[in-house]
Amino acid sequence: MIPDQALSAERASSARIVAQRVDQIIRALLADGRGAVGIEHVAERMATSVRTLQRRLRGAGLSYSAVVQRARRTAAREMLKDRGAGIGDVARALGYSDPAHFTRAFHRWTGSTPRDFRARSAAVEKRPRRDP
């Protein structure tokens, strides 16, 4: 490999690792019920500046908001499988001030409402499993 290509590949790999770490931190913040997942909180946990964090994410072809949305989407799916939490509770845990905003975002992500997703998830869980 040509030295410039090796350096470029190393930077891309490093950027992906940073993006994965940012995703982990955001998920941890969401799991703790901290819907506010500002870039300042994440940069502080990574012991870096906001600007450096943005630059590293850009190196992975991502923006901070895209990483947050992906983490919220994943967390929403997991939280909605737990029928004990209301949709409003899920919305607040993910940082939405209004369940309607969460419902619109969830519909944009998945093509279904949180209620429909929950109903389908429950139906899938109730299906009898076939033994091989």
Beta strands, then each sheet from edge to edge (+ up, - down):
end
